[in-house]
Amino acid sequence: MKVGTFLRAGSVACVASCLAAGASAQTAGTTQNAQLLSDVVVTANRVETQIERVPAQVTVIDRAEMELRGHQTIADALRSVPGVTVMPSGGIGQQTSVFVRGSNSDHVLVLVDGIPVNDPSGPGAAYNFGDDLLGDLERIEVLRGPASSLYGSNAIGGVINLITRNAGTKPVEFFGQAATGTQSTFQGQAGVRGRIDGFDYMFSAEGFTTDGENNTPSRLATSFGEDDGATMTTLTGKMGYDIGTVGRVDGLVRYRKNEFDLDSVPNDDPNYTGENEHLLYKVGAEAYLLEGDLTSRVDIGQSRHDRGFTNRPDANSVDFTNDTYQSVRSFVDFQNTYRAGDVGALRDTVFVIGTTAAHDTVETETTTISAFGPFSQSLDASTTDYSLYTNLQTRLGERLDLTAGLRYEMPGDYDEAFTYRLGAVFAVPEILTRFTGAIGTAFKAPTLFDRFGVDNFGFRGNRDLRPEESFTWELGFETTLPVAGRAKAVSFGATYFNSDIDDLITNDFAAGTMANVGKASIEGVESFVALRPADWIGGRLSHTWMQARNDVTGQMLARRPRHQGSLSVDFYPTSALSFGPEILFIGARNDVTYDNAGSFQGTNEVGSYTLVNLSANYELREDLTLFGKVNNLFDRDYEPVNGYAARGLTALVGVRTRF
């Protein structure tokens, strides 16, 4: 049986077997009230919450998982998350889009320690997941479903929160790693963290460089075999001080830079390069009031993006182009969290209320020098947005957790937006099952470029654009079965989701501008089975069935596979040795296509692909670990985005230390 067929059949079986297994759990597990999930997340409610109380699907990728799997980039870490589709346009360091539950790539809001970092100067303010390394991150929280009531614009499909490493518990702890691999790849990191008398800190520096391989597939006649490499750097620093039981002050600085080669699809291009820099800095302070029941916190800072693309003359083109995009988002966020505890029949009640002010400035310039002379267009625009938000989390009785959130967005120069989210979790300990349900709305604001931008091809922005809006509902369950005395030997679950997105902002080519003319409907099922028969071995099989349709044209949305899945295993044959193999499957999907001559063929269905990755770790001693990773073990030729070749077989070996 093929791997892709196995994944599809396995995940269908996991959904179909849920009812039967749940029935057996009712008889076998009535005397056991095992906790289903113990992870605590902050992204789902803007306050620490046990996942089992969250009426949404949240996946946590922690530091141990990153190291077990040998992930090097955020894109690598996200590939096996249910409902998340990662589409790189080439190898490592290249433009990478992420689709969450079939929504657009600009419907994903990205946070760093809770601060939005999407680029206002980018297309739809989409985040480029091809730029970030993982060395300075403690964990990644992936919240699927609408979250504009918590975070505002772009959070239609979900939110991905990149949480930086903490200070640890020791006064001083050094950490780092060094690795080398195929394609002249080198990676290194050095960091230090600690906690002393109320003062805590963490500093990290990481670099990655690779010659890469050709982004243009060898099947195209326009491919000349020119490699497209990348050099990535991340510097992170954070410090904090606890003022006794009164409060805390802290700060964060994170700088990231990626320099990379590009191709002009479907043509190979030896002189096309790009550069992407991002700087985030913030300072924060919080006060503990009402005997610690009320926490008031304020964060002030900036997120600055600076991107540039240069294409010099070559055999394919005598034109010179240089495009620059700069954006600055200055923000103030004031949040109050009141832990009210028991209020009448309500228990463990937490109330959040806050306000945010953000000022966005975008400057772009596109320059072309051709046989017809020089052409240049520029944009210099800004806007200020204000918002009020609130979220209530409480427990009614012993079984029912309730969540309700509201947000009112007051933008400077487009329509106001009101969003909400309501959800519930109902526990049935007699069958070791919890049921979840939620409804919510979300929106994505038109970007400054969409409204005011111009280019050299006659495009003019549309100042009358309205925000995109969505309505989503979902229902799901999760069950854990004890086997042979192991409380969490088997877990399985499924979630059905349904979204309608209106007023999609799309390019009106006839009018030469953007317009609210799109509409999409999306439905799907995320399902999984996880096994932990013994401490030394475990596995997780997940599958997502999804149908994302353009309601205007009736076509399936591009680059959203109907089926995708993953199989991950963690294997510890000895206390020092571990393996983390994974199989990834991406099914058939629509995409813009090119034939082998490089001619545009319109939008067509492209085939599925399956990848096998292997990783291993061997602890030489307590503070020194040898690790290795092989991506695309069988050297599969595939194009996640048609016209862009993904990396073939690559290997990386190195050492990791912590002392």
C-alpha positions in Angstrom: 0.0 0.0 0.0 1.3 3.5 -0.9 2.1 5.8 2.0 -0.4 8.4 0.9 -3.1 5.8 0.6 -2.2 4.5 4.1 -2.5 8.0 5.6 -5.8 8.6 4.0 -7.2 5.2 4.9 -5.7 5.5 8.4 -7.3 8.8 9.1 -10.7 7.8 7.8 -10.4 4.7 10.0 -9.5 6.9 13.0 -12.7 8.9 12.6 -14.8 5.9 11.9 -13.4 4.0 14.9 -14.0 6.9 17.3 -17.6 5.9 18.1 -16.8 2.3 18.6 -13.8 3.1 20.8 -15.7 5.7 22.7 -18.4 3.1 23.5 -15.7 0.7 24.8 -14.2 3.5 26.9 -17.6 4.0 28.6 -17.4 0.5 30.0 -13.6 0.2 30.5 -12.9 3.6 31.9 -15.8 4.7 34.1 -13.6 4.6 37.2 -10.8 6.6 35.7 -11.0 10.4 35.4 -7.6 10.9 33.6 -6.7 14.4 32.6 -6.9 14.5 28.8 -4.3 17.2 28.2 -2.0 19.0 30.6 -0.4 21.6 28.4 -0.9 25.3 29.3 -1.2 27.8 26.4 -1.4 31.6 26.3 -2.5 32.2 22.7 -6.0 30.9 23.0 -7.3 33.4 25.6 -4.4 35.9 26.1 -3.9 34.3 29.5 -2.5 31.0 30.7 -5.1 28.3 30.1 -5.0 24.5 30.2 -5.7 23.2 26.6 -8.4 21.0 27.9 -10.4 24.1 28.8 -10.0 25.7 25.4 -12.9 25.4 22.9 -10.5 25.5 19.9 -7.8 23.3 18.4 -4.3 24.3 19.6 -1.1 22.5 18.7 2.0 23.1 20.8 5.4 22.4 19.3 7.9 22.7 22.2 11.7 22.8 22.3 11.9 19.0 23.0 9.8 18.3 19.8 11.9 20.7 17.7 15.1 18.9 18.8 13.7 15.4 18.5 12.6 16.1 14.9 15.7 18.1 14.0 13.7 21.0 12.7 15.7 24.0 11.5 13.0 26.5 10.4 9.5 27.4 11.4 8.2 26.0 8.1 9.7 22.6 9.0 8.0 22.6 12.4 4.6 23.5 11.0 4.4 20.8 8.3 2.8 18.1 10.5 0.2 20.4 12.2 -3.3 19.3 11.3 -5.2 21.9 9.2 -1.9 23.7 8.3 -0.5 23.6 4.7 3.0 24.8 4.2 3.8 25.9 0.6 7.5 26.9 0.0 8.4 28.5 -3.3 11.7 26.8 -3.6 14.2 25.5 -1.0 15.1 26.7 2.5 15.1 30.5 2.9 12.7 31.1 0.0 9.2 32.7 0.2 6.9 30.3 2.1 3.2 30.6 2.5 1.1 28.9 5.2 -2.6 28.2 4.8 -4.6 27.4 7.9 -7.9 25.5 7.4 -8.0 26.5 3.8 -8.1 30.3 4.3 -5.7 32.5 2.4 -2.1 32.8 3.4 -2.7 36.4 4.5 -5.4 35.1 6.9 -2.8 33.9 9.4 -1.7 36.2 12.1 1.8 35.7 13.4 2.9 36.8 16.9 6.3 36.9 18.6 5.7 36.7 22.4 2.2 37.8 21.7 3.1 40.8 19.6 1.7 40.9 15.9 4.6 40.9 13.4 2.8 40.6 10.0 4.3 43.0 7.4 1.9 45.8 6.5 3.8 46.4 3.3 3.5 42.8 2.0 0.7 41.4 -0.2 -2.3 41.3 2.1 0.1 41.7 5.0 0.9 38.0 4.7 3.8 36.6 6.8 6.8 35.0 5.0 7.5 31.7 6.9 10.7 31.1 4.9 12.7 33.7 6.9 12.8 32.3 10.4 15.0 29.9 12.3 14.1 28.1 15.5 17.1 28.4 17.8 15.7 31.2 19.9 12.2 29.7 20.4 11.0 27.8 23.4 7.7 26.8 21.7 5.3 27.5 18.9 1.5 27.6 19.6 -0.8 27.2 16.7 -4.4 28.3 17.3 -6.7 27.2 14.5 -9.9 29.1 13.9 -11.0 32.7 14.0 -9.2 34.8 16.6 -9.9 38.4 15.6 -11.8 38.9 18.9 -8.5 38.5 20.6 -5.9 39.9 18.1 -7.7 41.9 15.4 -6.9 41.8 11.7 -5.6 38.8 9.7 -6.7 36.2 12.3 -9.3 34.5 10.1 -7.7 31.1 9.7 -5.7 31.2 12.9 -2.8 32.5 14.9 0.7 31.2 15.2 2.6 32.5 18.3 6.4 32.2 18.3 7.4 32.2 22.0 11.1 32.9 22.7 13.2 30.9 25.1 12.7 31.5 28.7 15.4 32.3 31.3 15.5 28.9 32.8 16.1 28.2 36.5 19.9 28.4 36.9 21.9 31.6 37.5 23.8 31.0 34.3 23.2 28.4 31.6 24.9 28.3 28.2 23.3 26.7 25.2 24.2 26.3 21.5 24.8 24.0 18.6 26.9 23.7 15.4 26.0 21.7 12.3 27.1 21.1 8.7 25.4 19.3 5.8 24.8 18.9 2.2 24.7 21.9 -0.3 27.5 23.5 1.8 25.1 24.1 4.6 26.4 25.5 7.9 24.4 26.3 11.0 25.5 27.6 14.4 24.0 29.1 17.5 25.3 30.4 20.8 23.2 31.6 23.8 23.1 32.2 27.5 20.3 32.5 29.9 19.8 32.7 33.7 17.8 33.9 36.7 19.5 35.7 39.6 17.7 37.5 42.6 14.6 38.5 40.6 16.6 39.4 37.5 16.2 37.1 34.4 17.7 37.2 30.9 18.2 35.3 27.7 20.5 36.1 24.7 20.8 34.1 21.5 22.7 34.5 18.2 22.1 32.1 15.3 23.3 31.8 11.8 22.4 29.6 8.8 23.9 29.5 5.3 23.4 27.2 2.4 24.2 27.1 -1.3 20.7 25.6 -1.8 19.6 24.2 -5.1 17.9 25.5 -8.2 14.4 26.8 -7.5 13.5 26.3 -11.2 12.6 22.6 -11.7 14.9 20.6 -14.0 11.9 19.5 -16.1 11.5 23.1 -17.4 13.5 24.0 -20.5 14.1 27.4 -18.9 16.2 25.8 -16.1 19.9 26.3 -16.3 21.0 24.6 -13.0 21.9 27.8 -11.1 21.6 27.2 -7.4 19.6 29.6 -5.2 21.1 29.9 -1.7 20.3 31.7 1.4 22.0 33.2 4.5 19.9 33.7 7.6 20.7 35.4 10.9 18.7 35.8 14.1 19.7 37.8 17.2 17.5 37.8 20.3 17.8 39.4 23.7 15.3 39.6 26.6 15.6 40.8 30.2 13.2 41.1 33.1 13.1 42.1 36.7 10.5 41.0 39.3 9.8 43.8 41.7 8.9 41.6 44.6 5.2 40.9 44.8 4.4 44.4 43.3 5.0 43.8 39.6 7.6 43.3 36.9 9.4 45.1 34.1 10.8 43.4 31.0 12.0 44.0 27.5 12.6 42.1 24.2 14.7 42.7 21.1 14.6 40.3 18.2 16.4 41.0 14.9 16.2 38.7 11.9 17.8 39.0 8.4 17.5 36.7 5.4 19.5 37.2 2.2 18.5 34.9 -0.7 18.6 34.2 -4.4 15.5 34.2 -6.5 14.2 32.9 -9.9 11.8 34.6 -12.2 9.4 31.7 -12.6 9.2 29.9 -14.9 12.7 31.2 -15.9 16.0 30.5 -14.2 17.6 33.8 -13.1 21.2 34.1 -12.0 21.0 37.8 -11.0 17.9 38.0 -9.0 18.4 38.5 -5.2 16.3 39.4 -2.2 16.8 40.6 1.3 14.3 40.6 4.2 15.0 42.2 7.6 12.8 42.4 10.6 13.3 44.2 13.9 11.0 43.8 16.9 11.5 45.6 20.2 9.3 46.2 23.1 9.3 47.1 26.8 6.6 46.1 29.2 5.6 46.5 32.8 2.9 44.9 34.8 1.4 45.5 38.3 -0.2 43.0 40.6 -3.2 44.5 42.3 -6.1 43.4 44.5 -3.8 40.9 46.4 -2.6 39.5 43.1 -6.1 38.9 41.6 -5.7 41.7 39.1 -2.7 42.0 36.7 -2.4 45.2 34.7 0.2 45.1 31.9 1.3 47.6 29.3 3.6 46.9 26.3 5.1 49.5 24.0 7.2 48.9 21.0 7.7 48.6 17.2 7.8 46.0 14.5 9.9 47.1 11.5 10.2 45.3 8.2 12.7 46.2 5.4 12.5 44.2 2.2 14.3 44.6 -1.1 14.5 42.8 -4.4 17.0 43.5 -7.1 17.1 41.9 -10.6 20.1 42.8 -12.7 20.4 42.4 -16.5 21.3 39.0 -17.8 20.8 36.8 -20.9 17.1 36.6 -20.3 16.4 40.3 -19.7 18.2 43.6 -20.2 16.0 45.3 -17.7 17.1 46.4 -14.2 14.6 46.4 -11.4 14.8 47.3 -7.8 11.9 47.1 -5.4 12.0 48.2 -1.8 9.3 47.8 0.9 9.5 49.3 4.3 7.0 49.3 7.1 6.9 50.4 10.7 4.2 49.3 13.2 4.3 51.2 16.5 2.0 49.9 19.1 0.7 50.3 22.7 -1.2 47.4 24.3 -2.8 47.7 27.7 -4.3 44.6 29.1 -6.0 43.9 32.5 -6.5 40.3 33.7 -8.8 39.7 36.6 -8.9 36.3 38.2 -12.2 36.4 39.9 -12.3 32.8 40.9 -15.7 31.6 42.0 -18.6 33.9 41.2 -21.9 32.3 42.2 -22.3 29.2 40.1 -19.3 30.0 38.0 -15.8 28.7 38.9 -12.2 29.5 37.9 -13.4 32.7 36.2 -10.9 34.9 34.4 -11.8 38.2 32.8 -9.6 40.0 30.3 -10.2 43.5 29.1 -7.7 45.6 27.1 -7.1 48.2 24.5 -4.6 48.5 21.6 -3.4 51.5 19.6 -1.2 50.8 16.5 0.2 53.2 13.9 1.3 51.7 10.6 3.6 53.5 8.1 4.5 52.0 4.7 7.0 53.2 2.2 7.5 51.4 -1.1 9.4 52.2 -4.3 9.6 50.2 -7.5 12.1 51.1 -10.1 12.6 49.7 -13.6 15.3 50.7 -16.1 14.5 49.3 -19.6 15.0 50.1 -23.2 12.0 52.5 -22.9 13.7 54.4 -20.1 13.5 54.5 -16.3 10.2 54.1 -14.5 9.6 54.6 -10.8 6.6 54.6 -8.5 6.5 55.1 -4.8 4.0 54.9 -1.9 4.2 56.7 1.4 1.1 56.1 3.5 0.1 55.6 7.1 -2.9 54.8 9.3 -3.7 54.6 13.0 -6.0 52.0 14.4 -7.6 51.6 17.9 -9.3 48.7 19.4 -11.1 47.5 22.5 -11.2 43.8 23.4 -12.5 41.6 26.2 -12.5 37.9 26.9 -14.3 35.8 29.6 -13.4 32.3 30.6 -15.3 30.4 33.3 -16.5 27.0 34.4 -20.1 26.1 35.1 -20.4 23.1 37.3 -17.9 20.3 37.0 -18.1 19.6 33.3 -18.7 22.7 31.3 -16.1 25.4 30.4 -17.3 28.5 28.6 -15.4 31.2 26.7 -16.7 34.4 25.2 -14.7 37.2 23.5 -15.5 40.5 21.9 -13.5 43.1 20.0 -14.3 46.5 18.5 -11.9 47.8 15.9 -11.7 51.5 15.2 -9.5 52.0 12.1 -8.4 55.3 10.8 -9.7 55.2 7.3 -11.9 52.2 6.5 -14.9 50.5 7.9 -15.1 49.6 11.6 -15.1 45.9 12.6 -16.9 44.1 15.4 -15.9 40.5 16.0 -16.8 37.8 18.6 -16.0 34.3 19.6 -18.1 32.0 21.7 -17.1 28.5 22.7 -17.7 25.6 25.1 -16.0 22.5 26.3 -18.1 19.7 27.8 -16.3 17.0 29.7 -17.7 13.4 30.0 -15.3 11.7 32.4 -17.3 8.5 32.3 -16.0 7.9 28.8 -12.8 10.0 29.2 -14.0 12.3 26.5 -14.4 16.0 26.0 -16.6 17.7 23.4 -15.9 21.1 22.0 -17.9 23.6 20.0 -17.3 27.2 18.9 -18.6 30.0 16.6 -16.8 33.2 15.8 -16.2 36.0 13.3 -13.0 37.5 12.1 -11.7 40.1 9.6 -8.7 41.2 7.6 -8.2 44.8 6.9 -7.2 46.1 3.5 -3.5 46.9 3.4 -2.2 50.4 2.7 -0.9 49.2 -0.6 -4.3 47.8 -1.5 -5.8 51.2 -0.8 -3.1 53.7 -1.9 -0.5 51.8 -3.8 0.7 52.3 -7.4 3.0 50.4 -9.7 4.7 50.6 -13.1 1.9 48.6 -14.8 -1.1 50.9 -14.3 -2.2 49.6 -10.9 -3.9 52.1 -8.6 -5.2 51.4 -5.1 -8.8 51.4 -4.1 -9.6 53.7 -1.2 -13.1 52.4 -0.8 -12.1 48.8 0.1 -14.0 47.1 2.9 -12.4 44.6 5.3 -12.7 40.9 4.5 -15.1 39.2 6.9 -15.6 35.6 8.0 -18.0 33.4 10.0 -16.8 30.0 11.3 -18.2 27.3 13.4 -16.7 24.0 14.6 -17.6 20.9 16.5 -15.2 18.3 17.8 -14.3 15.7 20.4 -11.2 14.0 21.9 -11.0 10.8 23.8 -8.2 9.2 25.8 -8.2 5.5 26.6 -6.2 3.7 29.4 -4.5 0.5 28.4 -2.5 -1.9 30.6 -2.4 0.7 33.4 -1.2 3.5 31.1 -3.7 6.4 31.5 -2.9 8.0 28.1 -2.0 4.9 26.0 -4.5 5.8 23.2 -5.9 9.2 22.3 -8.0 10.1 19.3 -10.3 12.8 18.1 -11.8 14.8 15.2 -13.0 18.3 14.6 -15.4 19.5 11.9 -15.0 23.2 10.8 -17.0 25.3 8.4 -16.2 28.9 7.3 -17.7 31.5 5.0 -15.5 34.4 3.9 -17.1 37.4 2.3 -15.8 40.6 0.6 -12.5 38.9 -0.3 -10.1 41.5 -1.7 -8.9 40.4 -5.2 -7.3 42.0 -8.2 -9.7 43.5 -10.7 -7.5 43.3 -13.7 -10.0 45.1 -16.0 -10.2 48.1 -13.7 -6.5 48.0 -12.7 -7.2 48.0 -9.0 -8.3 45.9 -6.0 -12.0 45.2 -5.3 -14.2 43.4 -2.8 -15.5 40.7 -5.2 -14.4 37.4 -3.8 -16.3 34.9 -1.6 -15.2 31.5 -0.4 -16.7 28.6 1.5 -14.5 26.1 3.4 -15.3 22.9 5.3 -13.1 20.2 6.6 -12.3 17.6 9.2 -9.2 17.3 11.3 -8.6 13.9 12.9 -5.9 12.1 14.7 -4.9 9.0 16.6 -2.0 9.0 19.1 -0.5 5.9 20.7 1.8 5.7 23.7 2.1 2.0 24.5 5.3 2.4 26.4 7.6 5.2 27.6 10.1 4.4 24.9 7.8 4.6 21.9 4.9 6.6 20.7 3.3 7.8 17.5 0.7 10.1 16.1 -1.2 9.8 12.8 -3.2 12.9 11.7 -5.3 13.7 8.7 -7.1 16.7 7.3 -9.9 16.5 4.8 -10.8 19.9 3.4 -12.8 21.4 0.6 -12.0 25.1 0.0 -14.1 26.6 -2.8 -14.2 30.0 -4.6 -18.0 30.6 -4.5 -17.7 33.1 -7.4 -16.0 30.8 -9.9 -17.0 27.4 -8.3 -13.3 26.3 -8.5 -11.3 24.9 -5.6 -9.0 27.4 -4.0 -5.4 27.2 -5.2 -2.8 25.3 -3.2 -5.3 23.8 -0.7 -5.1 20.0 -0.9 -8.3 18.1 -0.3 -6.3 15.5 1.7 -3.1 15.9 3.7 -1.7 14.0 6.6 1.4 13.1 8.7 2.7 10.2 10.7 5.2 11.0 13.4 7.0 8.5 15.6 9.2 9.1 18.7 11.4 6.2 19.5 13.8 5.9 22.5 15.6 2.5 22.3 18.0 3.6 25.1 18.1 6.5 27.5 20.7 8.2 25.4 19.4 7.4 21.9 16.3 8.8 20.2 14.8 8.7 16.7 12.1 11.0 15.3 11.0 9.8 11.8 8.0 11.4 10.1 6.0 10.9 6.9 4.3 13.9 5.3 1.6 13.6 2.7 0.2 16.4 0.6 -2.7 15.5 -1.8 -3.7 16.8 -5.2 -4.6 20.5 -5.4 -5.2 23.3 -7.9 -2.4 25.6 -8.9 -1.2 27.9 -11.6 0.8 25.5 -13.9 3.6 25.6 -16.5 4.4 22.9 -19.0 8.0 21.6 -19.6 8.6 24.4 -22.1 7.8 27.0 -19.4 4.6 28.1 -21.0 1.7 29.1 -18.8 -1.1 26.5 -18.8 -3.7 28.2 -16.6 -5.0 26.7 -13.3 -5.0 22.9 -13.2 -4.8 20.1 -10.7 -1.3 19.1 -9.7 -0.4 15.7 -8.2 0.2 14.6 -4.6 3.6 13.9 -3.0 4.9 12.0 0.0 8.0 12.9 2.0 10.0 10.8 4.5 12.2 12.6 7.0 14.5 11.0 9.5 16.2 12.4 12.6 18.3 11.0 15.4 19.8 12.3 18.7 22.5 10.6 20.8 23.4 12.0 24.2 27.2 11.7 24.5 27.0 13.0 28.0 24.5 15.1 30.0 25.6 18.4 28.4 26.5 17.2 24.9 24.2 15.7 22.2 25.1 14.5 18.7 22.2 14.9 16.2 21.4 14.3 12.6 18.6 15.0 10.2 17.8 13.7 6.7 15.1 15.5 4.7 13.4 13.9 1.7 15.0 10.5 2.3 14.1 9.1 -1.1 15.1 12.3 -3.0 11.6 12.9 -4.3 11.2 15.5 -7.1 8.2 17.6 -6.2 6.8 21.1 -6.6 4.7 22.3 -3.6 4.1 25.4 -5.7 4.0 24.6 -9.4 7.1 26.0 -11.1 9.2 25.9 -8.0 11.4 22.9 -7.1 11.5 21.9 -3.5 14.7 20.7 -1.9 15.8 17.1 -2.7 17.6 14.8 -0.3 19.5 16.9 2.2 21.4 15.9 5.4 22.6 17.8 8.4 24.8 16.6 11.3 25.9 18.5 14.4 26.4 18.8 18.1 24.1 20.5 20.7 25.2 21.6 24.1 23.7 22.9 27.3 25.6 23.6 30.5 
